[in-house]
């Protein structure tokens, strides 16, 4: 009877190697991100999220199951016995089995290149020190390029289930107030508004021209506007004229009146005012799928495509508003430069406060000017480009866009008439949360410091390594 050949397990697991507990925060974050993307990932902090296996013999895993060993390179792991032993063993496996890019170092701190262990001095590293998000995006591209397999057991559901078993929903909450920034930019309006009476020179429908010199909304025979009647002389449409100038009425009183419908007219006025401002200043405008207009930064509209502004720490800083990436068609091998453009939509809000809600968008061109026609293609590119943008990047670009619209002044000015305007500050309204929150994983790590193992697992893969030329554009 012929003896059955042993079953060979596929190399399908991303093994994360790291210094424990020093690099735990990064390692856990990365493990969950990779599992979210569908990769079979293992580290000592999560074990195997989508399965049941607990491996005691890490060397055997490196020899038979690991498709990549992602080595979290830091000042600590660069000098700690546990991670260095794993690194040495993995390099031996890679050399013996001729596995390309088997070990991928992830450089997460300011460890100088000249001090990196000799084991990986000639290996390109993935830079994470400046931005974890940007590093993750490059890593995911590398994994796709190397055709690292995915496992359906590893998904967002598996990550959520694991998280619920590890952390209480209330853990990390502190009874301390904490201030946050909103995306509500308060509006200062004139105190009075006019209801001018309309009439015609001949019999017909009372209907004003679609394009008026200043923001105005028609309600039957009235033209509701902040501009005086003289601002519309000869401009309200064929056969139309203002028969009687309205008396100034208090905006606050109109809004506070019982069962008042004035709010909807004020909303329309604010929308028209914003769109007229964009048109008057000849800002590039794009109409979204829902017909709402947003302005975007075309290539070279601002010097070096960067806008300087005052950051949340009170210091002067900047953000890129246009960038690019070079994409290669896997079928044709043709490389194409793809520009991304930051864009802002301003949605009026009347209640509970007068404000514009700034909403961020990202658009794409191949020439720096002409936005792609396909809404579907734009949406797909946006998901790909922005998956590594975190809250601070969106926040800062919003602040930068608001500063740009100030046009060198200390506020944004939007004309409502020949001698009247509304103003918007370059900073949004803050709000105060009655409680604060500390990430529970940090709490757990601090509690486990004394009992942590000598080393753990962390890793991550990338398409553009630290020693390669940058793909292009600031992320």
C-alpha positions in Angstrom: 0.0 0.0 0.0 1.5 3.3 -1.1 1.9 5.9 1.7 0.0 9.1 1.0 2.1 12.2 0.4 2.0 14.8 3.1 -0.4 17.7 2.5 1.5 20.9 1.8 0.0 24.0 3.4 -0.1 27.1 1.2 1.8 30.2 2.1 -1.2 32.5 2.7 -0.6 34.3 6.0 0.8 37.7 6.8 2.9 37.4 9.9 3.5 40.5 11.9 6.8 40.7 13.9 7.3 43.5 16.4 8.7 44.6 19.8 6.2 43.9 22.5 4.9 46.0 24.2 6.7 49.1 22.8 5.2 48.8 19.3 1.9 47.3 20.2 -0.2 50.3 19.2 1.0 50.4 15.6 0.9 46.6 15.4 -2.7 46.2 16.5 -3.8 49.0 14.2 -2.1 47.4 11.2 -3.4 43.9 11.9 -7.0 45.1 12.0 -6.5 47.2 8.9 -5.1 44.3 6.9 -7.9 41.9 8.2 -10.4 44.5 7.1 -9.0 44.3 3.6 -9.4 40.5 3.6 -5.9 39.3 4.3 -5.2 36.3 6.5 -3.1 38.1 9.2 -1.6 36.9 12.5 0.1 38.7 15.3 0.4 37.9 19.0 -2.1 40.7 19.9 -5.0 39.4 17.8 -4.0 35.8 17.1 -5.9 34.7 14.0 -8.9 36.9 13.7 -10.7 34.9 11.1 -9.8 31.4 12.4 -9.1 29.3 15.3 -5.4 28.4 15.0 -3.0 29.4 17.7 0.6 28.8 16.7 3.2 28.1 19.4 6.0 27.3 16.9 6.5 30.6 15.1 9.5 29.2 13.3 7.4 26.5 11.8 4.9 29.2 10.6 7.6 31.2 9.0 8.9 28.1 7.3 5.6 26.8 6.0 2.7 29.3 6.2 3.9 32.9 6.1 3.6 34.5 2.6 5.3 37.7 4.0 6.9 38.6 7.3 6.1 42.2 8.0 8.8 43.4 10.3 8.0 46.5 12.4 11.2 48.4 12.4 11.8 50.7 15.3 14.5 51.8 17.7 13.3 49.1 20.0 12.9 46.2 17.6 16.2 47.1 16.1 17.9 46.1 19.3 15.6 43.6 21.0 16.5 39.9 20.9 13.0 38.5 20.1 12.3 40.4 16.9 15.9 40.1 15.7 15.8 36.3 16.1 12.6 36.1 14.0 14.1 38.4 11.5 17.3 36.3 11.2 15.3 33.1 10.8 13.0 34.6 8.2 15.9 35.9 6.1 17.4 32.4 6.2 14.1 30.9 5.0 13.9 33.5 2.2 17.4 32.8 1.0 17.0 29.0 1.1 13.6 28.9 -0.7 14.4 32.0 -2.9 11.3 33.8 -1.9 11.4 37.4 -3.2 10.4 40.2 -0.8 9.7 37.7 1.9 10.7 40.2 4.7 9.3 43.7 4.4 10.5 46.1 7.1 8.1 48.8 8.2 10.0 51.9 9.4 7.8 53.5 12.1 10.0 56.0 13.9 13.1 58.1 13.6 15.7 55.3 13.7 18.5 56.5 11.4 19.2 54.5 8.3 22.8 54.1 9.3 21.8 52.3 12.6 19.5 49.7 11.1 20.5 46.1 11.8 22.8 44.6 9.2 20.1 42.0 8.5 18.0 44.4 6.5 20.4 47.3 5.5 20.0 46.3 1.9 16.3 45.8 2.0 13.9 48.6 1.0 11.7 49.7 3.9 8.1 51.0 3.9 8.0 54.4 5.5 5.4 54.8 8.2 7.0 57.5 10.4 5.3 60.4 8.7 1.9 58.8 8.1 0.4 55.4 9.0 -2.4 56.0 6.5 -0.1 56.7 3.6 2.1 53.7 4.5 -1.0 51.5 4.6 -2.1 52.6 1.1 1.3 51.7 -0.3 1.4 48.4 1.5 -2.0 47.4 0.1 -0.8 48.2 -3.4 2.3 46.0 -2.8 0.2 43.1 -1.6 -1.9 43.3 -4.7 1.1 43.6 -7.0 2.6 40.5 -5.4 -0.7 38.7 -5.6 -0.9 37.9 -1.9 -4.0 35.7 -1.5 -7.0 36.8 0.5 -9.3 34.8 2.8 -13.1 35.3 3.0 -12.9 34.6 6.8 -11.0 37.8 7.2 -13.3 40.8 6.8 -14.9 43.7 8.7 -17.3 41.4 10.5 -14.4 39.3 11.9 -12.7 42.4 13.0 -15.8 43.8 14.7 -16.5 40.5 16.4 -12.9 40.4 17.7 -13.1 44.0 19.0 -16.4 43.3 20.9 -14.8 40.4 22.7 -11.8 42.5 23.7 -13.1 45.9 24.7 -16.2 47.1 26.5 -18.1 49.9 24.7 -17.7 52.0 27.9 -14.1 51.3 28.5 -12.0 54.4 27.8 -14.8 57.0 28.6 -13.8 59.7 31.0 -16.1 62.2 32.6 -14.1 65.2 31.4 -15.2 67.7 28.8 -13.3 67.9 25.5 -13.5 70.4 22.7 -13.8 69.5 19.0 -14.0 71.4 15.7 -17.2 71.1 13.6 -17.5 71.8 9.9 -20.1 74.6 10.6 -18.8 78.0 9.5 -20.9 80.6 11.2 -22.5 83.3 9.0 -22.9 87.0 10.0 -25.8 88.5 8.1 -27.1 92.1 7.8 -29.8 92.7 10.4 -32.5 93.7 7.9 -34.0 92.2 4.7 -36.4 93.6 2.1 -39.7 92.3 0.5 -39.8 94.4 -2.7 -43.2 94.4 -4.6 -43.0 93.2 -8.2 -45.1 94.3 -11.2 -45.3 94.0 -15.0 -45.5 96.6 -17.7 -48.0 94.4 -19.6 -50.3 91.5 -18.8 -48.5 88.3 -18.1 -46.9 86.1 -15.5 -44.9 87.7 -12.7 -41.6 86.0 -13.2 -38.1 87.5 -12.6 -35.1 86.8 -14.7 -33.2 83.6 -13.9 -29.9 85.6 -13.4 -30.2 88.6 -11.1 -27.3 90.9 -10.1 -27.6 90.0 -6.4 -29.0 87.1 -4.4 -32.8 87.2 -4.4 -35.7 84.8 -4.1 -39.2 85.4 -5.6 -42.3 84.6 -3.6 -45.3 85.4 -5.6 -45.3 89.2 -6.1 -42.5 89.8 -3.7 -38.7 89.7 -4.3 -37.0 88.8 -1.1 -33.4 90.1 -0.9 -30.9 91.9 1.2 -30.2 94.4 -1.6 -32.0 97.7 -2.0 -34.6 98.1 -4.8 -32.2 100.3 -6.8 -29.7 97.5 -7.2 -32.3 95.7 -9.4 -33.3 98.6 -11.6 -33.8 97.4 -15.2 -32.4 93.9 -14.2 -35.5 91.9 -13.0 -36.5 90.7 -16.4 -38.4 91.7 -19.6 -41.5 93.7 -18.7 -40.8 93.3 -15.0 -40.0 96.1 -12.5 -40.1 96.8 -8.8 -43.3 98.7 -8.2 -42.6 99.5 -4.5 -39.5 99.2 -2.5 -39.9 97.1 0.6 -39.3 98.4 4.1 -36.4 96.9 6.0 -37.6 94.0 8.2 -35.6 92.4 11.0 -34.2 89.0 10.1 -34.2 87.7 13.7 -37.9 88.6 14.1 -38.9 86.9 10.8 -37.0 83.7 11.9 -38.6 83.7 15.4 -42.1 84.3 14.2 -44.5 81.4 15.0 -45.0 79.0 12.0 -42.7 81.2 9.9 -41.7 80.0 6.5 -38.9 82.6 6.2 -36.3 80.0 7.0 -36.7 78.3 3.6 -36.3 81.6 1.7 -33.2 82.4 3.7 -31.8 79.0 2.9 -32.3 79.7 -0.8 -30.7 83.1 -0.5 -27.6 81.7 1.2 -27.3 79.1 -1.5 -27.6 81.6 -4.3 -25.2 84.0 -2.6 -22.5 81.3 -2.4 -22.9 80.2 -6.0 -22.8 83.8 -7.2 -19.6 84.4 -5.2 -17.9 81.4 -6.9 -19.0 82.7 -10.3 -18.0 86.3 -9.6 -14.5 85.2 -8.5 -14.2 82.8 -11.5 -13.4 79.8 -9.2 -13.5 76.4 -11.0 -16.9 74.9 -10.3 -18.1 71.3 -10.7 -21.7 70.1 -10.5 -22.0 66.9 -8.4 -24.4 64.1 -9.1 -27.1 65.7 -7.0 -26.8 68.9 -9.0 -25.1 70.7 -6.1 -22.1 72.8 -7.1 -18.7 72.7 -5.4 -15.5 74.6 -6.2 -12.2 72.8 -6.7 -8.5 73.7 -6.9 -7.3 73.4 -10.5 -3.6 72.7 -11.1 -1.4 75.7 -10.5 -4.3 77.9 -9.2 -2.3 78.5 -6.1 1.5 78.5 -5.9 2.9 75.0 -5.8 -0.7 73.8 -5.3 -0.4 74.4 -1.6 -2.4 76.7 0.7 -0.9 78.1 3.9 -3.3 78.5 6.9 -3.3 78.7 10.7 -3.6 75.2 12.1 -5.5 74.0 15.2 -2.3 74.5 17.2 -2.2 78.1 16.2 0.9 77.6 14.1 1.2 78.5 10.4 1.2 75.4 8.2 0.1 74.2 4.8 -1.7 71.4 2.9 -1.5 70.4 -0.7 -4.8 70.9 -2.5 -3.8 69.1 -5.7 -1.6 66.0 -6.1 -1.1 63.1 -8.5 -0.4 59.5 -8.7 0.9 57.4 -11.7 -1.2 54.4 -12.5 -0.1 51.6 -14.8 -2.6 49.6 -16.8 -1.7 45.9 -16.0 -2.9 44.8 -19.5 -1.2 47.4 -21.7 1.6 48.4 -19.4 0.8 52.1 -20.2 1.4 54.5 -17.3 -1.0 57.5 -16.9 -0.7 60.4 -14.5 -3.9 61.0 -12.5 -4.4 64.3 -10.7 -6.6 64.6 -7.6 -8.2 67.9 -6.7 -9.6 68.9 -3.3 -13.1 70.5 -3.6 -15.5 72.2 -1.2 -19.3 72.3 -1.1 -21.0 74.8 1.2 -24.5 73.9 2.3 -26.5 76.6 4.0 -27.9 75.9 7.5 -30.6 78.1 9.1 -31.4 76.2 12.3 -30.1 75.7 15.0 -27.6 78.4 13.9 -26.9 80.4 10.8 -23.9 78.7 9.1 -22.5 77.1 6.0 -21.7 73.4 6.4 -18.5 72.8 4.5 -18.4 69.3 2.9 -15.2 67.9 1.3 -15.0 66.3 -2.1 -12.1 65.0 -4.2 -12.2 65.2 -8.0 -9.9 63.8 -10.7 -8.4 64.9 -14.0 -5.7 63.7 -16.4 -4.6 67.2 -17.3 -5.0 69.1 -14.1 -8.1 71.0 -15.3 -10.8 68.9 -17.0 -12.8 66.8 -14.5 -13.6 63.3 -15.6 -17.1 62.9 -17.0 -17.9 59.5 -15.5 -19.4 59.8 -12.0 -18.7 56.1 -11.4 -15.1 56.4 -12.3 -14.7 59.4 -10.0 -16.3 57.5 -7.1 -14.0 54.6 -7.6 -10.9 56.8 -7.8 -12.0 58.7 -4.7 -12.3 55.5 -2.7 -8.8 54.4 -3.8 -7.1 57.8 -3.3 -8.6 58.8 0.0 -8.6 55.5 2.0 -5.4 56.7 3.6 -6.7 60.2 4.4 -7.4 60.5 8.1 -9.5 63.1 10.0 -6.7 65.6 10.4 -6.0 65.7 6.7 -9.7 66.4 5.8 -9.9 69.0 8.6 -6.8 70.8 7.5 -7.8 70.9 3.9 -11.1 72.4 4.9 -9.4 75.1 6.9 -7.0 75.7 4.1 -9.9 76.1 1.6 -11.6 78.6 3.9 -8.4 80.6 4.3 -8.0 80.7 0.5 -11.5 82.0 0.1 -10.7 84.8 2.5 -8.5 86.2 -0.3 -5.9 87.7 2.1 -8.5 89.1 4.5 -9.5 87.8 7.9 -12.9 86.5 6.7 -14.8 85.4 3.6 -17.0 88.1 2.2 -20.0 87.3 0.1 -21.9 90.1 -1.6 -25.6 90.5 -1.0 -26.1 93.9 -2.6 -24.1 96.9 -3.8 -23.4 98.0 -0.3 -24.2 94.9 1.9 -22.5 91.5 2.4 -22.4 88.5 4.6 -19.2 87.3 6.2 -17.8 83.9 7.2 -14.7 83.4 9.5 -11.9 81.0 8.3 -12.4 78.8 11.3 -15.6 76.7 12.1 -17.6 76.6 15.3 -16.2 74.4 18.0 -18.4 72.2 20.2 -17.8 70.7 23.6 -18.3 67.0 24.4 -19.3 66.4 28.1 -17.1 63.3 28.1 -13.7 62.3 26.8 -12.4 59.1 25.3 -9.2 57.2 25.4 -8.6 54.3 23.0 -9.2 51.2 25.0 -6.4 49.4 23.3 -4.0 51.9 24.8 -5.4 51.3 28.2 -5.0 47.6 27.8 -1.4 47.9 26.6 -0.5 50.1 29.6 -2.0 47.5 31.9 -0.2 44.6 30.2 3.3 46.2 30.0 4.6 44.2 33.0 3.4 40.8 31.7 4.0 41.3 28.0 6.0 38.7 26.1 9.5 39.7 25.0 8.4 40.1 21.4 5.3 40.0 19.3 4.1 40.1 15.7 3.5 43.1 13.4 3.8 43.6 9.8 2.7 45.3 6.7 3.4 45.4 3.0 3.8 48.1 0.5 4.1 48.9 -3.2 6.4 51.8 -3.0 9.4 51.3 -0.7 11.3 54.0 1.2 14.3 53.9 -1.2 12.1 54.1 -4.3 11.3 57.4 -5.9 7.9 58.7 -4.6 4.9 57.9 -6.7 4.0 61.6 -6.9 2.0 64.3 -5.3 1.4 64.9 -1.6 -1.2 62.6 -0.1 
